[in-house]
Structure formats: C-alpha cells, structure tokens
Amino acid sequence: MIYLLYPNSIKNNYVISNLYLLLILEIYII
C-alpha cells in the first residue's frame, strides 16, 4: 500500500512507512 505511493524510491518508502507507524501509534495512544 505504501509502496504504491512511491514505487521508485525505497528510501522514501521507508520514511513514509515510519510516518504511518507513528500516526498509528498516536491514534492508539489517544
């Protein structure tokens, strides 16, 4: 799902995946 956003750059995928994880963690905390 994340790879579909930036299929040409693995580094961006890694950063975006981390951002999504942070958002999910914040949602669970709240």
Summary of the structure (lengths in Angstrom):
residues: 30
radius of gyration: 10.6
end to end distance: 24.3
largest distance: 33.9
contacts: 54
relative contact order: 0.16
helix: 67%
strand: 0%
